[in-house]
Amino acid sequence: MSNTHPIVDQVNCLFTKLIEWRRTFHQFPELSFKEFRTSKFVAETLRMIDGMKVDTGRGVETSVIGILTSGDGPTFAIRADIDAIPIQEESTNSYCSKNDGVMHACGHDAHTAILLGVATILSDLFKKGEVTGTVKFIFQPAEECTDENGLSGSPYMVKAGAYDNVEAAIALHMCPWLPVGEAQISDGYSMASVDVFEAKIYGTGGHGAYPELGTDPTWMLGPVLQALHGIVARRVSALDAAVISIGQIHAGTASNIIPTEVLIEGTIRSYSAEIRNLLEIELKKAFSIAEHLGGGYFLNVQRGEPALYNSPLVNEWITETMLEIYPDIQITKGPFGMGGEDFAYVTEQIPGSMFFLGCSRQDGVQRDLHTPIFDIDESCLPIGTAILAQTAIKFLKGKLRSPINQKVEVQSHGS
């Protein structure tokens, strides 16, 4: 992409370091809440940056926050997630994962390297007195998984004050369906709320030779499944985003024993609070069919992260910045899909937005998120660094419209 902006020149000088950082993280991926090596590396790297204050363990043991401040002025936050997922990497790259069964298959290694690059660039400007205010660099653990309380890393950090006094926050995500030089931005709800359910259908069970003597939960399962799969198709408007998917069904111990129960687990996803509530109500109705067939049921719905709400105003800032420093960048508008993103806990509280950055390698191989072959074209790293850094610079210099009125809008649309 053609460009003549000074921030691009500064970031390009970091290209080798960005690749080195990203490949280091990629080789040593760690699962949610266990990012000890990663967080140590991040904290040590931040401490080598002039003027950087480093705060660790806020909300989650493995969290790291870097803070640059000149005292008076606005406060801005940039967030990167640092955890990996339980996938065995299938790659011959020299930087392939060295941790068996764990892989950075969602791009968090790139997110973390990019944020270190942003911190490096901004520190020089703070040192020269070219910007005033505060920037928080939030390195967040556990985006991918929840703990025994059903919570991921973001709500813990929000509750612990990581975003206190922050006026706006931004983040990016790797986008393997777009090439380098393109980006995707979406106003409003852009990723789904994520709820999970566990249910059981009860019968009496019995001998497989005499089914008429008892009640069979596997028979009840059939009409229940029909009802479940019909909820989105017949109870939700085609104009509303909604998903109910079943991931596990378990029953029985032997071929000649009718089981006493069937276990079903699945996920519920939506964009709006209204549809989220409707899906839970309809789910209960579907399982209640078992009662009309002589059985019973148990249902537990555990609510997870809310739908990601992207502030239209913050998106204006990001778009303006992209076009300023990369005039040839191609920007796609539209939601990111039904995946979940716990940055949503942040944008529930303060104006914020996440955009997707094109990273696909142009070799004809589709390397989707959460697959064993996921990888990126590393030339996206300086682009992401420049966009995040320049957006922060413009915010601190007062060259972007104030987000104050957006706070009311975010609260009124919360899931």
C-alpha positions as CSV (number, residue, x, y, z in Angstrom):
1,M,0.0,0.0,0.0
2,S,1.2,3.5,-0.9
3,N,1.9,5.8,2.1
4,T,3.9,8.8,3.0
5,H,2.9,9.1,6.7
6,P,5.7,9.5,9.3
7,I,4.1,6.9,11.6
8,V,4.4,4.3,8.9
9,D,8.2,4.9,8.6
10,Q,8.6,4.6,12.4
11,V,6.6,1.4,12.5
12,N,8.4,-0.1,9.5
13,C,11.7,0.3,11.4
14,L,10.2,-2.1,14.0
15,F,9.2,-4.8,11.4
16,T,12.0,-7.2,12.3
17,K,11.3,-6.8,16.0
18,L,7.5,-7.3,15.5
19,I,8.2,-10.6,13.7
20,E,10.6,-11.7,16.4
21,W,8.1,-11.0,19.1
22,R,5.2,-12.7,17.3
23,R,7.3,-15.8,16.5
24,T,8.4,-16.1,20.1
25,F,4.8,-16.0,21.4
26,H,3.8,-18.5,18.7
27,Q,6.5,-21.0,19.7
28,F,5.5,-20.9,23.3
29,P,1.7,-20.7,23.4
30,E,-0.2,-21.0,26.7
31,L,-3.8,-21.8,27.6
32,S,-6.2,-19.4,29.3
33,F,-5.3,-18.4,32.9
34,K,-1.9,-20.1,32.4
35,E,0.0,-17.5,30.4
36,F,2.9,-17.3,32.8
37,R,5.8,-17.3,30.4
38,T,3.9,-15.0,28.0
39,S,3.0,-12.4,30.7
40,K,6.6,-12.5,32.1
41,F,8.0,-11.8,28.6
42,V,5.5,-9.0,28.0
43,A,6.2,-7.4,31.4
44,E,10.0,-7.6,31.0
45,T,9.8,-6.1,27.5
46,L,7.6,-3.2,28.7
47,R,10.0,-2.5,31.6
48,M,12.8,-1.8,29.0
49,I,10.7,1.0,27.5
50,D,11.5,4.5,28.9
51,G,8.8,6.0,31.0
52,M,6.6,2.8,31.1
53,K,4.9,1.9,34.3
54,V,4.1,-1.8,34.5
55,D,1.2,-3.2,36.5
56,T,0.8,-7.0,36.8
57,G,-1.8,-9.4,38.2
58,R,-4.7,-6.9,38.0
59,G,-7.9,-9.1,38.1
60,V,-6.1,-12.1,36.7
61,E,-2.6,-13.4,37.9
62,T,-1.2,-13.4,34.4
63,S,-2.5,-9.9,33.3
64,V,-0.1,-7.1,32.4
65,I,-0.8,-3.4,31.9
66,G,1.7,-1.0,30.6
67,I,1.0,2.7,31.3
68,L,2.5,5.8,29.7
69,T,1.4,9.0,31.2
70,S,2.4,12.7,31.1
71,G,-0.1,13.7,33.8
72,D,-2.9,15.9,32.5
73,G,-4.9,14.9,29.5
74,P,-7.3,12.2,28.2
75,T,-6.9,8.5,28.9
76,F,-7.0,5.9,26.1
77,A,-6.7,2.1,26.2
78,I,-5.5,-0.4,23.7
79,R,-6.1,-4.1,24.4
80,A,-4.5,-7.3,23.2
81,D,-5.4,-10.9,24.3
82,I,-2.5,-13.2,25.0
83,D,-3.8,-16.8,25.4
84,A,-3.7,-19.7,23.0
85,I,-6.1,-22.6,22.5
86,P,-5.9,-26.4,22.8
87,I,-5.1,-27.4,19.2
88,Q,-2.2,-29.5,17.9
89,E,-0.5,-27.3,15.3
90,E,0.1,-28.9,11.8
91,S,2.9,-26.8,10.4
92,T,6.5,-27.1,9.2
93,N,7.3,-23.5,10.1
94,S,10.5,-23.0,12.0
95,Y,8.5,-21.1,14.6
96,C,5.9,-23.9,15.0
97,S,4.5,-24.4,18.5
98,K,6.8,-26.2,20.9
99,N,4.0,-26.9,23.4
100,D,2.3,-30.1,22.5
101,G,-1.5,-29.7,22.0
102,V,-1.4,-25.9,22.4
103,M,-1.4,-23.4,19.5
104,H,-1.9,-19.7,18.7
105,A,-4.6,-20.5,16.2
106,C,-6.5,-17.3,16.7
107,G,-3.8,-14.7,16.2
108,H,-3.3,-13.6,19.8
109,D,0.5,-13.9,19.2
110,A,0.2,-11.2,16.5
111,H,-2.1,-9.1,18.7
112,T,0.4,-9.2,21.5
113,A,3.4,-8.4,19.3
114,I,1.5,-5.5,17.7
115,L,0.6,-3.9,21.1
116,L,4.3,-4.1,22.2
117,G,5.1,-2.3,19.0
118,V,2.5,0.4,19.7
119,A,3.9,0.8,23.2
120,T,7.4,1.2,21.7
121,I,6.3,3.9,19.2
122,L,4.2,5.9,21.7
123,S,7.0,5.9,24.4
124,D,9.2,7.9,22.1
125,L,6.5,10.5,21.6
126,F,5.8,10.8,25.3
127,K,9.5,11.2,25.9
128,K,9.7,14.0,23.4
129,G,6.6,15.7,24.9
130,E,4.7,15.5,21.6
131,V,1.6,14.0,23.3
132,T,0.0,14.5,26.7
133,G,-2.4,12.3,28.7
134,T,-2.3,8.6,29.4
135,V,-2.3,5.4,27.4
136,K,-3.0,2.0,29.0
137,F,-1.7,-1.0,27.1
138,I,-3.9,-3.9,28.3
139,F,-2.4,-7.4,27.8
140,Q,-5.4,-9.5,28.8
141,P,-5.3,-13.3,29.6
142,A,-8.0,-15.8,29.1
143,E,-10.1,-14.5,26.2
144,E,-10.7,-18.0,24.8
145,C,-11.9,-19.9,27.9
146,T,-13.8,-19.3,31.1
147,D,-13.0,-20.5,34.6
148,E,-15.2,-22.3,37.2
149,N,-17.2,-19.1,37.6
150,G,-18.0,-19.0,33.9
151,L,-15.9,-15.9,33.4
152,S,-13.1,-15.1,31.0
153,G,-10.2,-12.7,31.6
154,S,-11.9,-9.4,30.5
155,P,-14.6,-9.1,33.2
156,Y,-12.1,-9.8,35.9
157,M,-9.8,-7.0,34.6
158,V,-12.8,-4.6,34.2
159,K,-13.9,-5.3,37.8
160,A,-10.3,-4.8,39.1
161,G,-10.1,-1.3,37.6
162,A,-7.9,-1.9,34.6
163,Y,-10.1,0.5,32.6
164,D,-10.8,3.0,35.3
165,N,-10.8,6.6,33.9
166,V,-10.4,5.3,30.4
167,E,-12.4,7.4,28.0
168,A,-12.2,5.1,25.0
169,A,-10.7,1.7,24.1
170,I,-9.8,0.0,20.9
171,A,-8.5,-3.5,19.8
172,L,-7.9,-5.4,16.6
173,H,-8.3,-9.0,15.5
174,M,-6.5,-11.0,12.8
175,C,-8.8,-11.6,9.8
176,P,-7.9,-14.6,7.7
177,W,-10.7,-14.1,5.2
178,L,-9.2,-10.8,4.0
179,P,-5.7,-10.2,2.5
180,V,-3.1,-7.8,3.8
181,G,-4.1,-4.3,2.9
182,E,-7.7,-4.8,3.8
183,A,-9.8,-4.4,7.0
184,Q,-13.3,-5.0,8.2
185,I,-15.2,-2.6,10.5
186,S,-18.7,-2.9,11.9
187,D,-20.9,-0.4,13.7
188,G,-23.1,-1.6,16.6
189,Y,-23.5,-5.3,17.5
190,S,-20.8,-7.1,15.6
191,M,-20.1,-10.4,17.4
192,A,-22.4,-12.6,19.4
193,S,-23.2,-13.1,23.0
194,V,-22.1,-16.6,24.1
195,D,-24.2,-18.7,26.4
196,V,-23.9,-22.4,27.0
197,F,-26.5,-24.9,28.1
198,E,-26.4,-28.3,29.8
199,A,-29.6,-30.4,29.8
200,K,-30.8,-33.8,30.8
201,I,-33.8,-35.7,29.6
202,Y,-35.0,-38.3,32.2
203,G,-36.8,-41.6,31.9
204,T,-37.1,-44.7,33.9
205,G,-34.8,-46.8,31.7
206,G,-35.1,-50.5,31.7
207,H,-34.3,-53.8,29.9
208,G,-33.8,-53.4,26.1
209,A,-36.0,-56.4,25.5
210,Y,-39.0,-54.8,27.3
211,P,-39.2,-51.1,26.4
212,E,-42.9,-51.1,27.1
213,L,-42.3,-51.5,30.8
214,G,-40.6,-48.1,31.2
215,T,-40.0,-44.7,29.7
216,D,-37.1,-44.2,27.2
217,P,-35.3,-40.8,27.2
218,T,-33.6,-41.6,23.9
219,W,-37.1,-41.8,22.3
220,M,-38.0,-38.4,23.9
221,L,-34.8,-37.0,22.5
222,G,-36.1,-37.1,18.9
223,P,-39.0,-34.6,19.3
224,V,-36.9,-32.5,21.7
225,L,-34.2,-32.1,19.0
226,Q,-36.7,-31.3,16.4
227,A,-38.1,-28.5,18.6
228,L,-34.6,-27.2,19.4
229,H,-33.5,-27.0,15.8
230,G,-36.8,-25.3,14.9
231,I,-36.4,-22.4,17.4
232,V,-34.2,-20.2,15.2
233,A,-36.0,-21.2,12.0
234,R,-39.5,-20.6,13.3
235,R,-39.4,-18.5,16.5
236,V,-36.8,-15.9,15.5
237,S,-37.1,-13.4,12.7
238,A,-34.9,-14.0,9.7
239,L,-33.6,-10.4,10.2
240,D,-32.2,-11.2,13.7
241,A,-28.9,-13.0,14.3
242,A,-29.3,-16.1,16.3
243,V,-27.8,-19.6,16.7
244,I,-28.5,-22.7,18.8
245,S,-26.1,-25.5,18.2
246,I,-25.7,-28.8,20.0
247,G,-22.2,-30.0,20.6
248,Q,-22.6,-33.1,22.8
249,I,-25.2,-35.9,23.3
250,H,-24.4,-38.7,25.7
251,A,-26.5,-41.7,26.8
252,G,-26.3,-45.3,27.9
253,T,-23.8,-47.9,29.1
254,A,-24.7,-51.1,27.1
255,S,-26.5,-52.2,24.0
256,N,-29.3,-54.0,26.0
257,I,-30.0,-51.3,28.6
258,I,-32.4,-48.4,28.0
259,P,-30.7,-45.5,29.8
260,T,-32.3,-43.5,32.5
261,E,-31.1,-40.1,31.1
262,V,-29.7,-38.4,28.1
263,L,-27.2,-35.5,28.4
264,I,-27.2,-32.7,25.9
265,E,-24.9,-29.7,25.8
266,G,-24.8,-26.8,23.3
267,T,-24.3,-23.1,22.7
268,I,-26.7,-20.2,22.3
269,R,-25.6,-17.1,20.4
270,S,-27.3,-13.8,19.4
271,Y,-26.7,-10.1,19.0
272,S,-29.6,-8.5,20.9
273,A,-30.7,-8.8,24.5
274,E,-34.3,-9.5,23.4
275,I,-33.3,-12.4,21.2
276,R,-31.0,-13.7,23.8
277,N,-33.9,-13.9,26.3
278,L,-36.2,-15.3,23.7
279,L,-33.8,-18.2,22.9
280,E,-33.6,-19.2,26.5
281,I,-37.4,-19.2,26.9
282,E,-37.9,-21.3,23.8
283,L,-35.1,-23.7,24.9
284,K,-37.1,-24.4,28.1
285,K,-40.2,-25.0,26.0
286,A,-38.4,-27.5,23.8
287,F,-37.1,-29.6,26.7
288,S,-40.5,-29.5,28.4
289,I,-41.7,-31.8,25.6
290,A,-40.1,-34.6,27.6
291,E,-42.7,-34.1,30.3
292,H,-45.5,-34.7,27.9
293,L,-43.9,-38.0,26.8
294,G,-43.8,-39.4,30.4
295,G,-40.3,-38.1,31.3
296,G,-38.7,-35.1,32.8
297,Y,-35.9,-32.7,32.2
298,F,-33.2,-30.5,33.8
299,L,-31.9,-27.4,32.0
300,N,-29.1,-25.0,33.1
301,V,-28.2,-22.0,30.9
302,Q,-24.9,-20.3,31.8
303,R,-24.7,-16.8,30.4
304,G,-21.3,-15.8,29.1
305,E,-19.9,-12.8,27.4
306,P,-22.3,-10.2,26.0
307,A,-22.5,-9.3,22.3
308,L,-19.7,-7.0,21.1
309,Y,-21.0,-3.5,20.6
310,N,-18.7,-1.3,18.5
311,S,-19.2,2.4,19.0
312,P,-19.9,4.1,15.6
313,L,-17.9,7.1,16.7
314,V,-14.8,5.1,17.6
315,N,-15.2,3.4,14.3
316,E,-15.1,6.8,12.6
317,W,-11.8,7.5,14.4
318,I,-10.3,4.2,13.2
319,T,-11.5,4.6,9.7
320,E,-10.2,8.1,9.5
321,T,-6.9,7.0,10.7
322,M,-6.7,4.0,8.3
323,L,-7.3,6.2,5.3
324,E,-5.0,8.9,6.6
325,I,-1.9,6.7,6.8
326,Y,-2.9,4.0,4.2
327,P,-4.9,5.8,1.5
328,D,-5.2,2.6,-0.6
329,I,-6.5,0.4,2.2
330,Q,-9.7,-1.5,1.3
331,I,-12.3,-1.3,4.1
332,T,-15.2,-3.8,4.3
333,K,-18.3,-2.9,6.4
334,G,-20.3,-5.6,8.1
335,P,-20.6,-7.8,11.3
336,F,-17.8,-10.3,12.0
337,G,-20.1,-13.3,12.6
338,M,-21.5,-15.3,15.4
339,G,-18.2,-15.9,17.2
340,G,-17.8,-14.4,20.7
341,E,-15.3,-11.8,21.9
342,D,-14.8,-10.9,25.5
343,F,-13.7,-7.3,24.6
344,A,-17.5,-6.9,24.7
345,Y,-17.3,-6.5,28.5
346,V,-15.2,-3.4,27.9
347,T,-17.4,-1.8,25.3
348,E,-20.4,-2.4,27.6
349,Q,-18.8,0.1,29.9
350,I,-17.0,2.6,27.8
351,P,-17.0,3.6,24.1
352,G,-14.8,1.2,22.2
353,S,-14.4,-0.8,19.0
354,M,-12.6,-3.8,17.6
355,F,-11.7,-4.0,13.9
356,F,-10.5,-7.0,11.9
357,L,-7.2,-6.7,10.0
358,G,-6.6,-8.7,6.8
359,C,-3.8,-11.2,7.4
360,S,-4.3,-14.1,4.9
361,R,-1.3,-15.6,3.1
362,Q,-2.0,-15.4,-0.7
363,D,-1.0,-19.0,-1.5
364,G,-4.5,-20.5,-2.2
365,V,-4.7,-22.2,1.2
366,Q,-7.6,-21.1,3.5
367,R,-6.1,-20.9,7.1
368,D,-9.2,-20.2,9.2
369,L,-9.2,-19.2,12.8
370,H,-9.1,-22.1,15.3
371,T,-7.7,-24.6,12.8
372,P,-4.4,-26.5,13.0
373,I,-3.0,-24.8,10.0
374,F,-3.8,-21.2,10.9
375,D,-1.1,-18.7,10.1
376,I,-0.7,-15.1,9.0
377,D,1.1,-13.0,6.4
378,E,3.4,-11.1,8.8
379,S,3.4,-8.0,6.7
380,C,0.1,-7.2,8.4
381,L,2.0,-6.6,11.7
382,P,3.3,-3.1,11.0
383,I,0.0,-2.1,9.5
384,G,-1.9,-3.0,12.7
385,T,0.7,-1.3,14.8
386,A,0.5,1.9,12.8
387,I,-3.3,2.1,12.9
388,L,-3.5,1.5,16.6
389,A,-0.7,3.9,17.4
390,Q,-1.9,6.7,15.2
391,T,-5.5,6.4,16.5
392,A,-4.1,6.8,20.1
393,I,-2.0,9.8,19.0
394,K,-4.9,11.6,17.4
395,F,-7.0,11.0,20.5
396,L,-4.4,12.3,22.9
397,K,-3.9,15.4,20.7
398,G,-7.6,16.1,20.6
399,K,-8.0,15.6,16.9
400,L,-11.0,13.3,17.3
401,R,-14.5,14.0,18.3
402,S,-15.2,13.5,22.0
403,P,-16.7,10.2,23.1
404,I,-18.7,11.6,26.0
405,N,-22.1,11.3,24.5
406,Q,-21.3,7.7,23.4
407,K,-21.2,6.5,27.0
408,V,-25.0,6.9,27.3
409,E,-25.5,5.0,24.0
410,V,-23.4,2.1,25.0
411,Q,-25.2,1.7,28.3
412,S,-28.6,1.8,26.7
413,H,-27.7,-0.9,24.2
414,G,-26.0,-3.3,26.7
415,S,-26.9,-7.0,26.4
